[in-house]
Amino acid sequence: MSWRVIGASVEGSSHRQAGRGCDDAHGHRQAGELLLLAVADGAGSALLGGEGARIAVEAALGALHDSLVEVSLDWGEALNRALRTARAVLEAEAYYQGRPFREYATTLLLAACDGERLGAVQLGDGAVVARRGGCWERLTRPNEGEYANETVFLTVREPERHASSFVGPCGDLEALVLLTDGLEGLALNLREGRPHAPFFEALHRFAAREGEVGALEAALREELASERVEARTDDDKTLLIARRVGEGA
């Protein structure tokens, strides 16, 4: 199973006006049949949330790769271990920099597939969505905090206890999409929590366009920063799509 991966993180207008920069991050790894995806959204209330998001993505991808390739852990445990490892790396960074741990608060969403199995874990808001058999489905659910419109961040103790996860057969998987909460209003039916199929179908067609990945990522960044999109959301926005290519795609 081969994949084409396209991703972009774009600063929202509210962050730009505040001179804050983009607090979202994304990344991916491919190792043979194994595909790993990650996105994170640094907390707006956290002074170093963007740095926390970038550190969490890299740490989680590394831990997930090692767990599945080097150690061959159960997928559920591998996903939980990735959360714990990312938290530990963030905590160590805060210690060495002499900063409060809470300043690195971030969400973290992960997905993995190898042609046979499919797994995902979500800590905080955002969404992990899969296209299987032509239908879009949400694999995980956002985590709510104690109060309305509050989410859970990686700085929480035992993050795996607060996370939403999924592990199952890969089946006829055609695409995976991870996004941060800045795009929830466009990508999801918020009342029902389900994927808005026209949004994802357009993204799926976009990922099938001819051209180099770098050029497509530039086009995606331009679209996410467009007036049309910013009229709907002023938050940072991240989209990461993996589209199956080759035989059977």
C-alpha positions as CSV (number, residue, x, y, z in Angstrom):
1,M,0.0,0.0,0.0
2,S,1.5,3.3,-1.1
3,W,0.4,6.8,0.0
4,R,0.6,10.4,-1.1
5,V,0.8,12.7,1.9
6,I,0.0,16.4,1.7
7,G,-0.1,18.8,4.6
8,A,-0.2,22.4,5.6
9,S,-0.4,24.5,8.8
10,V,-1.5,28.1,8.4
11,E,-1.6,31.0,10.8
12,G,-5.1,32.3,11.6
13,S,-6.0,36.0,11.3
14,S,-6.5,36.3,15.1
15,H,-3.0,34.9,15.7
16,R,-1.6,37.2,13.0
17,Q,-3.1,40.3,14.6
18,A,-1.7,39.3,18.0
19,G,1.7,38.7,16.5
20,R,1.6,35.2,17.9
21,G,2.5,33.1,14.8
22,C,1.1,29.7,14.0
23,D,0.7,27.4,17.0
24,D,-0.3,24.3,14.9
25,A,2.1,21.6,13.7
26,H,2.0,18.4,11.6
27,G,4.2,15.6,10.4
28,H,4.3,12.1,9.0
29,R,6.6,9.1,8.5
30,Q,6.5,6.2,6.1
31,A,8.4,3.0,6.7
32,G,7.6,0.3,4.1
33,E,3.9,-0.4,4.4
34,L,3.6,1.6,7.7
35,L,2.2,5.1,7.5
36,L,2.2,7.4,10.6
37,L,0.4,10.8,10.7
38,A,0.4,13.5,13.5
39,V,-1.1,16.9,14.0
40,A,-1.1,19.2,17.1
41,D,-2.6,22.5,18.1
42,G,-0.8,24.5,20.8
43,A,-3.1,25.9,23.4
44,G,-4.0,29.6,22.8
45,S,-3.6,30.2,26.6
46,A,-0.1,28.7,26.6
47,L,2.9,31.0,26.0
48,L,4.9,28.3,24.2
49,G,2.0,26.2,22.8
50,G,3.3,26.3,19.3
51,E,6.7,25.0,20.4
52,G,4.9,22.4,22.4
53,A,2.9,21.3,19.3
54,R,6.1,20.9,17.2
55,I,7.9,19.0,19.9
56,A,4.9,16.7,20.5
57,V,4.5,15.8,16.8
58,E,8.1,14.8,16.4
59,A,8.3,12.9,19.8
60,A,5.1,11.0,19.1
61,L,6.0,10.0,15.6
62,G,9.3,8.7,16.8
63,A,7.8,6.8,19.7
64,L,5.0,5.3,17.5
65,H,7.5,4.2,14.9
66,D,9.8,2.5,17.5
67,S,6.8,0.8,19.2
68,L,5.4,-0.6,16.0
69,V,8.6,-1.4,14.1
70,E,11.3,-2.0,16.7
71,V,9.3,-3.4,19.6
72,S,6.1,-4.7,17.8
73,L,3.8,-3.6,20.6
74,D,0.1,-4.0,20.5
75,W,-1.3,-1.1,18.5
76,G,-3.5,0.2,21.3
77,E,-0.5,0.2,23.6
78,A,1.7,1.7,21.0
79,L,-0.6,4.7,20.5
80,N,-0.9,5.2,24.3
81,R,2.9,5.0,24.6
82,A,3.3,7.7,21.9
83,L,1.1,10.0,24.0
84,R,3.0,9.3,27.2
85,T,6.4,9.7,25.4
86,A,5.4,13.0,23.9
87,R,4.2,14.3,27.3
88,A,7.5,13.2,28.9
89,V,9.5,15.0,26.2
90,L,7.5,18.1,26.7
91,E,8.0,17.9,30.5
92,A,11.7,17.5,30.1
93,E,11.9,20.5,27.7
94,A,10.0,22.6,30.2
95,Y,12.4,21.5,33.0
96,Y,15.6,22.2,31.0
97,Q,14.3,25.6,29.8
98,G,13.2,26.5,33.3
99,R,9.6,27.2,32.2
100,P,6.3,26.1,33.7
101,F,5.1,22.8,32.0
102,R,1.7,24.4,31.3
103,E,3.3,26.8,28.9
104,Y,3.8,23.9,26.4
105,A,0.2,22.8,26.4
106,T,-1.0,21.3,23.1
107,T,-3.5,18.8,21.7
108,L,-2.2,15.7,19.8
109,L,-3.8,13.5,17.2
110,L,-2.2,10.4,15.7
111,A,-3.1,7.9,13.0
112,A,-1.3,4.8,11.7
113,C,-2.0,2.1,9.1
114,D,0.0,-0.7,7.5
115,G,-2.4,-2.2,5.0
116,E,-3.8,-4.6,7.6
117,R,-4.5,-2.5,10.7
118,L,-5.7,1.0,11.3
119,G,-5.3,2.9,14.5
120,A,-5.8,6.4,15.8
121,V,-5.8,8.3,19.0
122,Q,-7.0,11.9,19.8
123,L,-6.2,14.0,22.9
124,G,-8.0,17.3,22.6
125,D,-10.1,18.8,19.8
126,G,-9.8,18.4,16.1
127,A,-10.6,15.3,14.1
128,V,-9.2,12.0,12.6
129,V,-11.3,11.0,9.6
130,A,-11.0,8.0,7.3
131,R,-12.4,7.3,3.8
132,R,-13.3,3.6,3.5
133,G,-15.4,2.1,0.7
134,G,-16.2,5.6,-0.5
135,C,-17.6,6.8,2.9
136,W,-16.1,9.2,5.3
137,E,-16.1,8.3,9.0
138,R,-14.7,9.9,12.2
139,L,-12.4,7.5,14.0
140,T,-12.0,9.3,17.3
141,R,-13.9,11.9,19.3
142,P,-12.7,15.2,20.9
143,N,-12.0,15.3,24.6
144,E,-13.9,17.9,26.6
145,G,-12.6,19.6,29.7
146,E,-14.4,20.4,32.9
147,Y,-16.1,23.5,31.4
148,A,-17.9,24.3,28.1
149,N,-15.7,24.9,25.1
150,E,-12.7,23.6,27.1
151,T,-10.5,20.8,25.8
152,V,-7.8,18.5,27.2
153,F,-4.1,19.0,26.6
154,L,-1.0,16.8,26.6
155,T,0.1,18.4,29.9
156,V,-2.7,16.4,31.7
157,R,-1.5,13.5,33.9
158,E,-1.9,10.0,32.3
159,P,-3.0,11.4,28.9
160,E,-4.1,8.0,27.6
161,R,-6.9,7.9,30.2
162,H,-8.4,11.1,28.7
163,A,-7.9,10.2,25.0
164,S,-10.2,8.7,22.4
165,S,-8.8,5.9,20.4
166,F,-9.6,3.4,17.6
167,V,-7.9,0.2,16.5
168,G,-9.3,-2.1,13.9
169,P,-8.8,-3.7,10.5
170,C,-7.5,-1.4,7.7
171,G,-10.1,-2.8,5.3
172,D,-10.7,-0.8,2.1
173,L,-9.0,2.3,3.4
174,E,-8.7,5.0,0.7
175,A,-7.6,8.1,2.7
176,L,-6.9,9.5,6.1
177,V,-7.3,13.1,7.1
178,L,-6.2,14.8,10.3
179,L,-7.2,18.4,11.1
180,T,-7.1,20.8,14.0
181,D,-10.1,22.6,15.5
182,G,-9.6,25.7,13.3
183,L,-11.3,23.7,10.5
184,E,-14.0,21.9,12.4
185,G,-16.6,24.4,11.4
186,L,-15.9,23.8,7.7
187,A,-15.2,20.1,7.8
188,L,-17.7,18.7,10.3
189,N,-21.4,18.8,11.0
190,L,-20.8,20.2,14.5
191,R,-24.3,19.3,15.8
192,E,-23.9,15.6,14.9
193,G,-20.1,15.5,15.0
194,R,-20.0,13.8,11.6
195,P,-17.7,14.6,8.6
196,H,-19.1,17.0,6.0
197,A,-18.7,14.8,3.0
198,P,-18.5,17.5,0.3
199,F,-15.5,19.1,2.2
200,F,-13.6,15.8,2.3
201,E,-14.5,14.8,-1.2
202,A,-13.1,18.0,-2.5
203,L,-9.9,17.4,-0.5
204,H,-9.7,13.9,-1.8
205,R,-9.9,15.1,-5.4
206,F,-7.3,17.8,-4.6
207,A,-4.9,15.1,-3.3
208,A,-5.2,13.2,-6.6
209,R,-4.1,16.2,-8.8
210,E,-1.0,15.8,-10.9
211,G,2.1,17.7,-9.7
212,E,4.8,17.6,-7.1
213,V,3.8,17.3,-3.4
214,G,5.6,20.5,-2.7
215,A,3.5,22.4,-5.2
216,L,0.3,20.9,-3.9
217,E,1.2,21.8,-0.3
218,A,1.8,25.4,-1.4
219,A,-1.6,25.5,-3.1
220,L,-3.2,24.0,0.1
221,R,-1.5,26.7,2.3
222,E,-2.8,29.4,-0.1
223,E,-6.3,28.0,0.1
224,L,-6.3,27.8,3.9
225,A,-5.1,31.4,4.1
226,S,-7.6,32.6,1.6
227,E,-10.3,35.3,2.4
228,R,-13.0,32.7,1.7
229,V,-11.7,30.4,4.5
230,E,-10.7,33.2,6.9
231,A,-14.2,34.5,6.7
232,R,-15.3,31.3,8.4
233,T,-12.5,30.9,10.9
234,D,-9.8,33.1,12.4
235,D,-7.9,30.3,14.2
236,D,-4.8,28.5,13.0
237,K,-5.6,25.7,10.6
238,T,-3.9,22.4,9.8
239,L,-4.9,19.8,7.2
240,L,-2.9,16.6,6.7
241,I,-4.2,14.1,4.1
242,A,-2.9,10.7,3.1
243,R,-4.4,9.4,-0.1
244,R,-3.9,5.9,-1.3
245,V,-2.2,5.6,-4.7
246,G,-1.4,2.8,-7.0
247,E,-3.2,-0.5,-7.5
248,G,-6.6,-0.7,-5.8
249,A,-6.6,3.0,-5.0
